[in-house]
Amino acid sequence: MFTPERMHQINVMVFESEVDEVAKAIVRLGILHLVQLDDRQPWVEKLGTFEAGKLSEKIDRLGMRVASLMKDLGIRELPLQERDGQLLEVPLSDFDDMDKDMVSLESRVEEVVIRRKEMKVRLERMQGILNEVSPLAEVGLTLEKTPYTFLEIRYGRVPKDMLEYVQEKISPLAAIVIPLASREEGEIILLIGLKTDRLKLKRILREASFEEIEKSGEEGADEEAGLVTGELEERIQELRGQLEQLDGELLEIKSDNAARVTDYHRSLRVAELLIRVKSYLRKTKKTYLFSGWIPSDKKREVHQEILRAARGRAIIEVIAPEQIVGVKEGDIKVPVMLKHPGFFRPFEMLVSSYGLPEYTFIDPTFFVAISFLIMFGMMFGDIGHGLILGLIGWLLGFRPGQRSEGMILVGKLAFYCGLSSILFGFMYGSLFGLEDLIPGLWIKPMHNVLYFFRVAIFFGVTMISLGIILNIINAIRVRNFKATFFDHAGLVSAIIYWCGIGAVSIFLSSKPVPLLLIIFGIGLPVFLIFLREPLAALFGKRRMRFEMGVATYVMETVVEVMEIFTGYLGNTVSFIRVAAFALAHVGLFIAVFSLVNMVKGGARGAVYSALILILGNAIIIALEGMVVTIQAIRLEYYEFFGKFFMGGGVAYKPIGLGKTWNRKR
């Protein structure tokens, strides 16, 4: 729990004839974190690589085509599962059959999709025309000097035998022809289209021998406007019906082919995994070599499975990180897998968002979980608000349903924060801001402000001290003598900080600060900081040298000492925000209750009071909950992590089908 999962490196050599089965075994296991062999080694430079060649290109092309089909048909992508191991045995000839089958299916879907897109564009344009025309339906449609911004309106006469021709020609366009009257000399029509299609409409009308009619006055304008909007609405309904028909065709195609397309997609993803595994292989004349990392408690299982897949024709070497020169020198990174019981998973997410610790460093997830919940509860302590927040978290994190893993973790985090709020709500005696209903088990923040600030400060001292201790442990684990004692959060700085806190506490209690405490607790450690280079040279058995000169070294040390004092002071004072936001939480309640008192005496005062209470509590939960979360994370990252967390760890990412690696939870 306090360190990342222990890893071992595995190096394997297999014959070329067995490499396919070994690759399948690696994917089936889902445990091996593969790495490229070190090209800096002379013997590695001479090795060849696995050439996937045209097969890889074919799988990529097929994958893109299948993904496009799934998007067009609305088929949801499903994660790979262990049962998909059977797809590892799909012969390469099946991809040729898949390619042929895809051609006919793509052709059928593409035709419907293109028609649907065209139909949708026409519908949107026709709806735009209706939106432009319909507001004037009640006052009449003015054809002269049309005010429309994007419409082309033509009013005139065509020969009777050309009306059908005009209707047929404009049907593909976002336009409509409305026959208004029939005369001996021809059909009087009103044509409405888009100005973007003006040239096409003009050509069609010219071919139909269209004659423009000058219209004066507003006689019959209302009837004409109603006829226009009615025809447009009828045409729009017709287009919607055609669009629904095309949607039905796509739905039918999906129903008939969804299972097959999904199988294709899964087969291609499995094939991609195999090619990805093979990309890590390096080739000799008759064998392949590869290397990776596995959790220590899985090394026997991996060893046996690779031997079985290679029919015993493999050389396997499993090495502890401590025995690898590159790891000791820092050239090779051991992948990091954080391993915790289920309760700590949401807080693992908080740690990973900042960065992964190095393999040899302390995993701070346990400390983050405890401290984060304490800070959140102190700042957001209320039984009622905790119940609401916990309920929301339970709905998101624990109820079954289709949600992403990230959303589930956020829900669980909210649930735990809600429980912490309830606990501190009992300690404060606060229920939806009402502090007289139940007695507080600890204190009322507003009644004990100075005491509450002292509690926040000493909590901050505890957090900073824990960060220093973790930094010293990390330095000892990597055998860094200089960092152990003289790092910014090393042992010497720790002594200055702790003695400084003691001196300030004694001074605030109106007692004289012991001179020995100042001399040996603060003065002597500061003096040792000035001697760190000579001491490092002495213990390192090397010659002491000041590259930039003694004066520069002294000035840099003075600045560093000042940074230690100001930095630790700022870090400690920063924790006052825990108490400040707890008081702000209470202050918001006071504001809400003040508004309630202002309106409860008037007409409908009970209704307004209830609305203010409900709305006020909702705002406090949303706003204060977000702010408190941000502040707690900030204190974790800057004041706590800043003392010891180096980051730079490489995440453990095994290649496999689904979640075959079962974490201990």
C-alpha positions as CSV (number, residue, x, y, z in Angstrom):
1,M,0.0,0.0,0.0
2,F,2.9,2.4,0.8
3,T,5.0,1.5,-2.3
4,P,4.1,0.7,-5.9
5,E,3.6,-3.0,-6.8
6,R,6.9,-4.8,-7.0
7,M,8.0,-5.6,-10.5
8,H,10.4,-8.0,-12.2
9,Q,11.9,-7.7,-15.7
10,I,11.4,-10.7,-18.0
11,N,13.7,-11.3,-21.1
12,V,12.6,-14.0,-23.6
13,M,14.2,-15.6,-26.6
14,V,12.0,-17.8,-28.8
15,F,12.4,-19.5,-32.2
16,E,10.8,-17.8,-35.2
17,S,8.5,-20.8,-35.7
18,E,6.9,-20.2,-32.2
19,V,6.7,-16.5,-32.2
20,D,3.1,-16.3,-33.3
21,E,1.9,-18.5,-30.5
22,V,4.0,-16.6,-28.0
23,A,2.5,-13.3,-29.1
24,K,-1.0,-14.8,-28.7
25,A,-0.1,-15.9,-25.2
26,I,1.1,-12.4,-24.3
27,V,-2.2,-10.9,-25.5
28,R,-4.2,-13.6,-23.8
29,L,-2.4,-13.1,-20.4
30,G,-2.7,-9.3,-20.5
31,I,0.0,-9.0,-17.8
32,L,3.3,-8.1,-19.7
33,H,4.3,-4.5,-20.0
34,L,6.6,-4.7,-23.1
35,V,9.5,-2.4,-23.6
36,Q,11.9,-1.8,-26.5
37,L,15.3,-3.3,-26.2
38,D,18.0,-0.7,-25.4
39,D,19.3,0.4,-28.8
40,R,22.4,1.9,-27.1
41,Q,23.7,-1.6,-26.6
42,P,26.0,-2.5,-29.5
43,W,24.5,-6.0,-29.8
44,V,21.0,-4.7,-30.0
45,E,21.9,-2.4,-32.9
46,K,22.7,-5.4,-35.1
47,L,19.3,-7.0,-34.5
48,G,16.5,-6.8,-37.0
49,T,12.8,-5.8,-36.3
50,F,9.6,-7.7,-37.0
51,E,8.2,-6.6,-40.3
52,A,4.4,-6.6,-40.3
53,G,4.4,-5.2,-43.8
54,K,1.3,-5.2,-45.9
55,L,-0.7,-7.1,-43.2
56,S,-0.5,-4.1,-40.9
57,E,-1.5,-1.7,-43.6
58,K,-4.5,-3.9,-44.5
59,I,-5.6,-4.2,-40.9
60,D,-5.3,-0.4,-40.5
61,R,-7.4,0.3,-43.6
62,L,-10.0,-2.3,-42.7
63,G,-10.1,-0.8,-39.1
64,M,-10.8,2.7,-40.5
65,R,-13.5,1.4,-42.8
66,V,-15.2,-0.6,-40.0
67,A,-15.1,2.3,-37.7
68,S,-16.7,4.5,-40.3
69,L,-19.4,2.0,-40.8
70,M,-20.1,1.8,-37.1
71,K,-20.3,5.6,-36.9
72,D,-22.8,5.7,-39.9
73,L,-25.0,2.9,-38.5
74,G,-24.7,4.1,-34.8
75,I,-23.1,0.9,-33.6
76,R,-21.5,1.4,-30.2
77,E,-17.9,0.2,-29.7
78,L,-17.6,-2.4,-26.9
79,P,-14.4,-3.1,-24.9
80,L,-12.5,-6.3,-25.5
81,Q,-13.1,-9.1,-23.0
82,E,-11.3,-12.2,-22.1
83,R,-13.8,-14.3,-24.1
84,D,-12.4,-12.5,-27.2
85,G,-9.4,-14.7,-26.9
86,Q,-10.9,-17.0,-29.5
87,L,-10.4,-14.1,-32.0
88,L,-6.6,-14.7,-31.7
89,E,-7.1,-17.8,-33.8
90,V,-8.7,-15.9,-36.7
91,P,-6.7,-17.0,-39.9
92,L,-5.3,-14.3,-42.1
93,S,-7.5,-15.4,-45.0
94,D,-10.5,-14.2,-43.1
95,F,-9.4,-10.6,-43.5
96,D,-9.6,-11.1,-47.3
97,D,-13.2,-12.4,-46.9
98,M,-13.9,-9.5,-44.6
99,D,-12.6,-7.0,-47.2
100,K,-14.9,-8.5,-49.9
101,D,-18.0,-8.5,-47.6
102,M,-17.2,-4.9,-46.5
103,V,-17.3,-3.6,-50.1
104,S,-21.0,-4.5,-50.7
105,L,-22.1,-3.4,-47.2
106,E,-20.2,-0.1,-47.5
107,S,-21.8,0.5,-50.9
108,R,-25.3,0.0,-49.5
109,V,-24.7,2.1,-46.5
110,E,-22.9,4.9,-48.4
111,E,-25.8,5.2,-50.8
112,V,-28.3,5.7,-48.0
113,V,-26.1,8.0,-46.0
114,I,-25.4,10.3,-49.0
115,R,-29.1,10.5,-49.8
116,R,-29.9,11.2,-46.1
117,K,-27.3,14.0,-46.0
118,E,-28.7,15.6,-49.1
119,M,-32.3,15.2,-47.8
120,K,-31.3,16.8,-44.5
121,V,-29.7,19.7,-46.2
122,R,-32.8,20.3,-48.4
123,L,-35.0,20.0,-45.3
124,E,-32.9,22.6,-43.4
125,R,-33.0,25.0,-46.3
126,M,-36.7,24.6,-46.8
127,Q,-37.2,25.2,-43.1
128,G,-35.1,28.3,-43.4
129,I,-37.3,29.5,-46.2
130,L,-40.5,28.9,-44.2
131,N,-38.9,30.7,-41.2
132,E,-38.3,33.7,-43.4
133,V,-41.7,33.8,-45.0
134,S,-44.1,32.7,-42.3
135,P,-43.8,35.9,-40.0
136,L,-45.4,37.9,-42.8
137,A,-48.3,35.5,-43.4
138,E,-50.7,37.6,-41.3
139,V,-49.9,40.9,-43.0
140,G,-49.5,39.6,-46.6
141,L,-46.5,38.7,-48.7
142,T,-44.8,41.5,-50.6
143,L,-43.3,40.4,-53.8
144,E,-42.1,43.8,-54.9
145,K,-38.9,44.8,-53.3
146,T,-38.7,41.7,-51.2
147,P,-37.3,42.2,-47.7
148,Y,-36.0,38.7,-47.4
149,T,-32.3,38.3,-46.8
150,F,-31.5,35.1,-48.7
151,L,-34.6,34.3,-50.8
152,E,-35.0,34.4,-54.6
153,I,-38.7,35.0,-55.3
154,R,-40.1,35.0,-58.9
155,Y,-43.7,35.7,-59.9
156,G,-44.9,35.1,-63.4
157,R,-46.3,32.9,-66.1
158,V,-45.2,29.7,-67.9
159,P,-46.9,27.7,-70.7
160,K,-49.2,25.0,-69.3
161,D,-47.1,22.2,-70.7
162,M,-44.0,23.6,-69.0
163,L,-45.3,23.6,-65.4
164,E,-44.5,20.0,-64.8
165,Y,-41.0,20.5,-66.3
166,V,-40.3,23.4,-63.9
167,Q,-41.4,21.3,-60.9
168,E,-39.3,18.4,-61.9
169,K,-36.2,20.5,-62.5
170,I,-36.3,22.3,-59.1
171,S,-37.1,19.2,-57.1
172,P,-33.4,18.5,-56.2
173,L,-33.0,22.1,-55.0
174,A,-34.3,23.8,-51.9
175,A,-37.0,25.6,-53.8
176,I,-40.8,25.4,-54.3
177,V,-43.2,26.2,-57.2
178,I,-46.7,27.2,-56.3
179,P,-49.3,27.3,-59.0
180,L,-51.5,30.3,-58.3
181,A,-53.9,30.5,-61.2
182,S,-54.6,28.9,-64.6
183,R,-55.2,31.2,-67.6
184,E,-55.6,30.7,-71.3
185,E,-52.1,32.1,-71.9
186,G,-50.5,29.8,-69.3
187,E,-50.0,29.0,-65.6
188,I,-49.3,31.8,-63.1
189,I,-46.7,30.6,-60.6
190,L,-44.8,31.8,-57.6
191,L,-41.3,30.3,-57.3
192,I,-39.4,30.7,-54.0
193,G,-35.8,29.5,-53.7
194,L,-32.4,30.5,-52.3
195,K,-30.2,33.2,-53.7
196,T,-27.4,30.8,-53.8
197,D,-29.3,28.8,-56.4
198,R,-30.3,31.9,-58.4
199,L,-28.4,31.1,-61.6
200,K,-29.8,27.5,-61.7
201,L,-33.3,28.8,-61.1
202,K,-32.9,31.5,-63.8
203,R,-31.7,28.9,-66.3
204,I,-34.7,26.6,-65.5
205,L,-37.2,29.4,-65.9
206,R,-35.6,30.6,-69.1
207,E,-35.9,27.1,-70.6
208,A,-39.6,27.0,-69.5
209,S,-40.3,30.3,-71.3
210,F,-41.1,32.1,-68.0
211,E,-42.6,35.6,-68.2
212,E,-42.2,37.9,-65.3
213,I,-45.5,39.6,-64.1
214,E,-45.5,43.0,-62.6
215,K,-47.7,42.9,-59.4
216,S,-49.0,46.1,-57.9
217,G,-51.2,46.6,-54.8
218,E,-51.9,44.1,-52.0
219,E,-55.1,42.6,-53.3
220,G,-55.3,38.9,-52.3
221,A,-52.0,39.2,-50.3
222,D,-53.4,37.3,-47.3
223,E,-54.6,34.4,-49.4
224,E,-51.3,34.3,-51.3
225,A,-49.2,34.3,-48.1
226,G,-51.3,31.5,-46.7
227,L,-50.9,29.5,-49.8
228,V,-47.2,30.0,-49.8
229,T,-46.7,28.9,-46.2
230,G,-49.1,26.0,-46.6
231,E,-47.2,24.7,-49.6
232,L,-43.9,25.1,-47.8
233,E,-45.2,23.2,-44.7
234,E,-46.5,20.4,-46.9
235,R,-43.2,20.1,-48.7
236,I,-41.3,20.1,-45.4
237,Q,-43.5,17.3,-44.1
238,E,-42.9,15.4,-47.2
239,L,-39.1,15.8,-46.8
240,R,-39.4,14.7,-43.1
241,G,-41.2,11.6,-44.2
242,Q,-38.5,10.8,-46.7
243,L,-35.9,11.4,-44.1
244,E,-37.6,9.0,-41.6
245,Q,-37.8,6.4,-44.4
246,L,-34.0,6.7,-44.9
247,D,-33.5,6.5,-41.1
248,G,-35.6,3.3,-41.2
249,E,-33.4,1.9,-44.0
250,L,-30.3,2.6,-41.9
251,L,-31.9,1.0,-38.9
252,E,-32.8,-2.1,-40.9
253,I,-29.2,-2.4,-42.2
254,K,-28.0,-1.9,-38.6
255,S,-30.3,-4.6,-37.3
256,D,-29.2,-7.1,-40.0
257,N,-25.5,-6.4,-39.8
258,A,-24.6,-5.0,-36.3
259,A,-23.4,-8.3,-34.9
260,R,-21.3,-9.0,-37.9
261,V,-19.7,-5.5,-38.0
262,T,-19.0,-5.7,-34.3
263,D,-17.3,-9.0,-34.7
264,Y,-15.2,-7.5,-37.5
265,H,-14.2,-4.6,-35.3
266,R,-13.2,-6.8,-32.4
267,S,-11.3,-9.2,-34.7
268,L,-9.3,-6.2,-36.1
269,R,-8.6,-4.8,-32.7
270,V,-7.2,-8.2,-31.6
271,A,-5.1,-8.4,-34.8
272,E,-3.8,-4.9,-34.0
273,L,-2.8,-6.1,-30.5
274,L,-0.9,-9.0,-32.0
275,I,1.0,-6.6,-34.4
276,R,1.6,-4.2,-31.5
277,V,3.2,-7.1,-29.5
278,K,5.3,-8.1,-32.5
279,S,6.6,-4.5,-32.9
280,Y,8.6,-5.0,-29.7
281,L,10.4,-8.1,-31.1
282,R,14.0,-8.0,-32.3
283,K,15.2,-10.6,-34.7
284,T,18.4,-12.7,-34.9
285,K,18.9,-15.2,-37.7
286,K,16.5,-17.8,-36.3
287,T,15.1,-16.4,-33.1
288,Y,13.2,-13.4,-31.7
289,L,14.0,-11.5,-28.5
290,F,11.8,-9.3,-26.4
291,S,11.7,-7.8,-22.9
292,G,9.1,-6.5,-20.5
293,W,8.0,-6.0,-16.9
294,I,5.6,-8.1,-14.9
295,P,4.2,-7.9,-11.3
296,S,6.4,-10.1,-9.1
297,D,3.5,-12.3,-8.0
298,K,2.7,-13.1,-11.6
299,K,6.2,-14.1,-12.8
300,R,5.6,-17.9,-12.4
301,E,2.3,-17.7,-14.4
302,V,3.9,-15.7,-17.2
303,H,6.9,-18.0,-17.3
304,Q,4.8,-21.1,-17.6
305,E,2.4,-19.7,-20.2
306,I,5.3,-18.5,-22.5
307,L,7.0,-21.9,-22.2
308,R,3.7,-23.7,-23.0
309,A,3.1,-21.4,-26.1
310,A,6.7,-22.0,-27.3
311,R,6.4,-25.7,-26.7
312,G,9.3,-25.5,-24.3
313,R,11.6,-24.0,-27.0
314,A,12.3,-20.7,-25.2
315,I,14.9,-19.2,-22.9
316,I,13.3,-17.0,-20.2
317,E,15.2,-14.8,-17.7
318,V,13.4,-13.1,-14.8
319,I,15.4,-10.4,-13.0
320,A,14.7,-8.2,-10.0
321,P,15.2,-4.4,-10.7
322,E,17.9,-4.2,-8.1
323,Q,20.1,-6.5,-10.2
324,I,19.8,-4.4,-13.4
325,V,22.6,-1.8,-13.9
326,G,20.4,0.5,-16.0
327,V,17.9,0.8,-13.2
328,K,20.6,1.6,-10.6
329,E,22.0,4.3,-12.9
330,G,18.5,5.7,-13.6
331,D,18.7,5.0,-17.4
332,I,15.9,2.3,-17.2
333,K,12.5,3.2,-15.7
334,V,10.6,0.5,-13.9
335,P,6.9,0.8,-14.7
336,V,4.7,1.8,-11.7
337,M,1.4,0.2,-10.8
338,L,-0.3,1.7,-7.7
339,K,-1.9,-1.1,-5.7
340,H,-4.6,-0.3,-3.2
341,P,-7.8,-1.6,-1.7
342,G,-11.0,-0.4,-3.4
343,F,-11.6,2.5,-0.9
344,F,-8.4,4.2,-2.0
345,R,-9.0,4.0,-5.8
346,P,-10.6,7.5,-6.1
347,F,-7.6,9.0,-4.3
348,E,-5.2,7.1,-6.5
349,M,-6.9,9.1,-9.3
350,L,-5.9,12.4,-7.5
351,V,-2.3,11.2,-7.2
352,S,-2.1,10.1,-10.8
353,S,-3.4,13.4,-12.0
354,Y,-0.4,15.1,-10.4
355,G,2.0,12.4,-11.7
356,L,3.2,8.9,-10.9
357,P,5.9,8.4,-8.2
358,E,9.2,6.8,-9.2
359,Y,9.2,3.0,-8.7
360,T,11.5,3.3,-5.6
361,F,9.6,6.1,-4.0
362,I,6.8,6.1,-1.4
363,D,3.3,5.9,-2.8
364,P,1.4,8.8,-1.0
365,T,-2.2,7.6,-1.9
366,F,-2.9,6.4,1.7
367,F,-1.9,9.8,3.2
368,V,-3.7,11.7,0.5
369,A,-7.0,9.8,1.2
370,I,-6.9,10.5,5.0
371,S,-5.8,14.2,4.8
372,F,-8.1,15.1,1.9
373,L,-11.1,13.7,3.7
374,I,-10.1,15.6,6.9
375,M,-9.7,18.9,5.1
376,F,-12.9,18.5,3.1
377,G,-14.9,17.6,6.1
378,M,-13.5,20.5,8.2
379,M,-14.3,23.0,5.4
380,F,-17.7,21.5,4.4
381,G,-18.9,20.1,7.7
382,D,-22.7,19.9,7.7
383,I,-24.9,16.8,8.2
384,G,-27.6,17.9,5.6
385,H,-25.1,18.9,2.9
386,G,-23.1,15.8,3.5
387,L,-26.2,13.6,3.1
388,I,-27.0,15.2,-0.3
389,L,-23.4,15.0,-1.5
390,G,-23.2,11.4,-0.4
391,L,-26.4,10.5,-2.2
392,I,-25.2,12.1,-5.4
393,G,-21.9,10.2,-5.0
394,W,-23.7,6.9,-4.4
395,L,-25.9,7.4,-7.5
396,L,-22.8,8.0,-9.6
397,G,-20.3,5.6,-8.1
398,F,-22.2,2.6,-6.7
399,R,-25.4,2.1,-8.6
400,P,-25.2,-0.2,-11.6
401,G,-25.3,1.5,-15.0
402,Q,-23.4,2.4,-18.1
403,R,-20.9,5.0,-16.9
404,S,-17.2,5.5,-17.6
405,E,-14.6,4.4,-15.0
406,G,-13.7,8.0,-14.4
407,M,-17.3,9.0,-13.6
408,I,-17.6,6.1,-11.2
409,L,-14.4,7.1,-9.4
410,V,-15.6,10.7,-9.2
411,G,-18.9,9.4,-7.7
412,K,-17.1,7.3,-5.1
413,L,-14.9,10.3,-4.2
414,A,-18.1,12.5,-3.7
415,F,-19.6,9.7,-1.6
416,Y,-16.6,9.5,0.7
417,C,-16.5,13.3,0.9
418,G,-20.2,13.3,1.9
419,L,-19.5,10.9,4.7
420,S,-16.7,13.2,5.9
421,S,-19.0,16.2,5.8
422,I,-21.6,14.2,7.9
423,L,-19.0,13.3,10.5
424,F,-17.7,16.9,10.9
425,G,-21.4,18.1,10.8
426,F,-22.0,16.1,14.0
427,M,-18.7,17.5,15.4
428,Y,-19.9,21.0,14.7
429,G,-23.6,20.3,15.4
430,S,-24.7,21.7,12.0
431,L,-27.7,20.5,10.1
432,F,-28.4,22.5,6.9
433,G,-26.8,25.5,8.7
434,L,-29.0,25.1,11.8
435,E,-26.7,24.9,14.8
436,D,-29.3,24.8,17.6
437,L,-31.0,21.5,16.7
438,I,-28.2,19.1,17.8
439,P,-25.3,19.6,20.2
440,G,-21.8,19.7,18.7
441,L,-19.5,16.9,19.7
442,W,-16.4,19.2,19.2
443,I,-16.7,23.0,18.5
444,K,-18.8,25.5,16.7
445,P,-16.4,27.2,14.3
446,M,-18.0,30.7,14.6
447,H,-17.9,30.5,18.4
448,N,-14.2,29.5,18.6
449,V,-12.5,31.2,15.7
450,L,-9.0,31.6,17.1
451,Y,-9.0,28.0,18.4
452,F,-10.2,26.8,15.0
453,F,-7.4,28.7,13.3
454,R,-4.8,27.1,15.6
455,V,-6.2,23.6,14.8
456,A,-5.8,24.4,11.1
457,I,-2.2,25.6,11.6
458,F,-1.2,22.5,13.6
459,F,-2.9,20.3,11.0
460,G,-0.7,22.1,8.4
461,V,2.4,21.5,10.5
462,T,1.5,17.8,10.6
463,M,1.1,17.6,6.9
464,I,4.3,19.5,6.1
465,S,6.2,17.3,8.6
466,L,4.8,14.2,7.0
467,G,6.0,15.5,3.6
468,I,9.5,16.1,5.0
469,I,9.6,12.6,6.5
470,L,8.5,11.0,3.2
471,N,11.2,13.0,1.4
472,I,13.9,11.8,3.8
473,I,12.7,8.2,3.4
474,N,12.8,8.5,-0.4
475,A,16.3,9.9,-0.3
476,I,17.5,7.0,1.9
477,R,15.8,4.5,-0.4
478,V,17.9,5.8,-3.3
479,R,21.0,6.2,-1.2
480,N,21.3,9.9,-1.8
481,F,23.3,11.2,1.2
482,K,23.2,14.9,0.2
483,A,19.5,15.0,-0.4
484,T,18.8,13.1,2.9
485,F,20.4,15.9,4.9
486,F,20.6,19.0,2.8
487,D,17.6,18.9,0.4
488,H,15.0,21.7,0.7
489,A,12.9,19.2,2.6
490,G,15.9,17.3,4.1
491,L,16.7,16.5,7.7
492,V,18.6,19.8,8.4
493,S,15.7,21.9,7.0
494,A,13.3,19.7,9.0
495,I,15.2,20.5,12.3
496,I,15.0,24.3,11.5
497,Y,11.3,24.0,10.8
498,W,10.4,22.0,13.8
499,C,12.5,24.1,16.2
500,G,11.1,27.2,14.6
501,I,7.5,26.0,15.2
502,G,8.5,25.2,18.8
503,A,10.0,28.7,19.3
504,V,7.0,30.4,17.9
505,S,4.6,28.3,20.0
506,I,6.6,29.1,23.2
507,F,6.7,32.8,22.3
508,L,2.9,33.0,21.7
509,S,2.3,31.4,25.1
510,S,4.1,34.4,26.7
511,K,7.1,32.4,27.8
512,P,10.7,33.2,27.1
513,V,12.2,31.2,24.2
514,P,15.2,29.1,25.4
515,L,18.5,30.4,24.0
516,L,19.7,26.8,23.4
517,L,16.7,26.1,21.2
518,I,17.6,29.1,19.0
519,I,21.4,28.3,18.9
520,F,21.3,24.5,18.4
521,G,17.8,24.1,16.8
522,I,18.1,26.9,14.3
523,G,21.5,28.5,14.3
524,L,23.6,25.3,14.0
525,P,21.5,23.7,11.2
526,V,21.8,27.0,9.2
527,F,25.5,26.9,9.7
528,L,25.5,23.2,8.5
529,I,23.7,24.3,5.3
530,F,26.7,26.7,4.6
531,L,29.0,23.7,5.1
532,R,27.1,21.2,2.9
533,E,29.5,21.3,0.0
534,P,32.6,20.7,2.2
535,L,30.8,18.0,4.1
536,A,29.6,16.3,0.9
537,A,33.2,16.4,-0.4
538,L,34.5,14.9,2.9
539,F,32.0,12.0,3.0
540,G,32.3,11.5,-0.8
541,K,36.1,11.4,-0.6
542,R,36.5,13.9,-3.3
543,R,38.2,17.2,-3.7
544,M,36.2,20.2,-2.6
545,R,35.7,22.9,-5.3
546,F,33.5,25.9,-5.8
547,E,33.0,26.2,-9.6
548,M,31.5,29.7,-9.4
549,G,33.7,30.9,-6.6
550,V,33.3,31.1,-2.8
551,A,31.5,34.4,-2.8
552,T,28.8,33.1,-5.2
553,Y,28.4,29.9,-3.2
554,V,27.9,31.9,0.0
555,M,25.3,34.2,-1.7
556,E,23.4,31.2,-3.1
557,T,23.4,29.6,0.3
558,V,22.1,32.9,1.9
559,V,19.2,33.0,-0.7
560,E,18.5,29.3,0.0
561,V,18.3,29.8,3.7
562,M,15.9,32.7,3.2
563,E,13.8,30.5,0.9
564,I,13.7,27.8,3.6
565,F,12.3,30.3,6.2
566,T,9.9,32.1,3.9
567,G,8.8,28.9,2.1
568,Y,8.0,27.0,5.2
569,L,6.3,30.0,6.7
570,G,4.1,30.4,3.6
571,N,3.4,26.6,3.5
572,T,2.2,26.6,7.1
573,V,0.1,29.8,6.9
574,S,-1.5,28.4,3.7
575,F,-3.4,25.9,5.8
576,I,-5.3,28.7,7.5
577,R,-7.6,28.5,4.4
578,V,-9.0,25.2,5.9
579,A,-10.4,27.2,8.8
580,A,-11.2,30.2,6.6
581,F,-13.4,28.2,4.2
582,A,-15.1,26.5,7.2
583,L,-16.0,29.9,8.5
584,A,-17.1,31.0,5.0
585,H,-19.3,27.9,4.8
586,V,-21.1,29.1,8.0
587,G,-21.1,32.7,6.7
588,L,-23.1,31.7,3.6
589,F,-25.7,30.0,5.9
590,I,-25.9,33.3,7.9
591,A,-26.6,35.2,4.6
592,V,-29.3,32.8,3.6
593,F,-31.0,32.9,7.0
594,S,-30.8,36.8,6.9
595,L,-32.7,36.8,3.6
596,V,-35.3,34.4,5.0
597,N,-35.8,36.7,8.0
598,M,-36.3,39.6,5.6
599,V,-39.1,38.0,3.6
600,K,-40.9,35.7,6.1
601,G,-43.1,38.5,7.5
602,G,-44.6,39.6,4.3
603,A,-47.2,38.2,2.0
604,R,-46.5,34.7,1.0
605,G,-43.5,34.9,3.3
606,A,-43.6,31.1,4.0
607,V,-43.3,30.4,0.2
608,Y,-40.5,32.8,-0.4
609,S,-38.7,31.6,2.7
610,A,-38.9,28.0,1.6
611,L,-37.6,29.0,-1.9
612,I,-34.7,31.0,-0.5
613,L,-33.8,28.1,1.8
614,I,-33.9,25.5,-1.0
615,L,-32.1,27.7,-3.6
616,G,-29.6,28.9,-1.0
617,N,-28.6,25.4,0.1
618,A,-28.3,24.3,-3.5
619,I,-26.0,27.2,-4.3
620,I,-23.9,26.5,-1.2
621,I,-23.6,22.8,-2.0
622,A,-22.6,23.5,-5.7
623,L,-20.4,26.5,-5.2
624,E,-18.8,25.8,-1.8
625,G,-18.4,22.1,-2.6
626,M,-16.5,22.9,-5.8
627,V,-14.3,25.6,-4.1
628,V,-13.6,23.3,-1.1
629,T,-12.5,20.5,-3.4
630,I,-10.2,22.8,-5.3
631,Q,-8.6,24.1,-2.1
632,A,-8.1,20.7,-0.6
633,I,-6.4,19.5,-3.9
634,R,-4.3,22.7,-3.9
635,L,-3.1,22.0,-0.4
636,E,-2.3,18.4,-1.3
637,Y,-0.4,19.3,-4.4
638,Y,1.5,22.4,-3.4
639,E,2.1,22.2,0.3
640,F,2.3,18.4,0.8
641,F,3.5,17.0,-2.6
642,G,5.9,19.9,-3.0
643,K,8.1,18.5,-0.1
644,F,8.7,15.0,-1.5
645,F,6.9,14.1,-4.7
646,M,9.2,13.9,-7.7
647,G,6.9,12.3,-10.3
648,G,8.5,11.0,-13.5
649,G,7.2,7.5,-13.0
650,V,6.2,5.4,-16.0
651,A,2.7,3.9,-15.9
652,Y,2.4,0.1,-16.0
653,K,0.5,-0.6,-19.2
654,P,0.2,-4.3,-20.1
655,I,-0.9,-5.4,-23.6
656,G,-3.9,-7.7,-23.4
657,L,-7.6,-8.4,-23.9
658,G,-9.7,-6.4,-21.5
659,K,-9.0,-6.5,-17.8
660,T,-7.2,-9.7,-17.5
661,W,-4.9,-8.3,-14.8
662,N,-7.0,-8.4,-11.6
663,R,-5.8,-5.7,-9.2
664,K,-6.1,-6.4,-5.4
665,R,-9.0,-4.2,-4.2
